[in-house]
Amino acid sequence: MKHAIAIALVAVIGTTASADKADKLFQKAKKLHSEKKYAEACPTYEEVDKTDPAIGSKLNVAKCYEDWGRLATAYDWYVQADKMATDAKDERAPKIKEVIEELDVNVPRMTIKIPDGADPDIVDTLTLDGQPIPESWHNTLQRIDPGPHVIEFVVDGQKKKKMAP
């Protein structure tokens, strides 16, 4: 019986500590967001969501990225919030869907076209803004954040760059 009580206390203390951490992170993120320090605020909101995953925390991350102008990233977070709200039958789900629909028309899209028979060694070196391009993106319209993007690949041992507006 003593062990069961000790385990219950540890669980409660752990939950409280996690909630305190999430609250402190949230306050920090909220302050940074109000100061328009998006590069710091948005990842801090993400930490809140990692610490205490919830519809509200996902909405805060999404709104931060939207305010920053990173619309595809905001879209992805709104979609996560929508899924969570829909699964939980949360009353916010219809409003979140509305926000997604309004935002979606403004989210830029890009298609990385890979011709049939393309050299697989070149395709394997494709990156977008320094990140490998997943095969699932090939020849498929993808949402991307606004702004210029750099597509890089290697041909005959030479790194090549293309700018995408």
Secondary structure, 3 states (H helix, E strand, C coil): CHHHHHHHHHHHHHHHHHHHHHHHHHHHHHHHHHCCCHHHHHHHHHHHHHHCCCHHHHHHHHHHHHHHCCHHHHHHHHHHHHHHHHHCCCCCHHHHHHHHHHHHCCCCEECECCCCCCCHHHHCCCEECCEECCHHHECCCEECCCCCEEEEEEECCEEEEEEEC
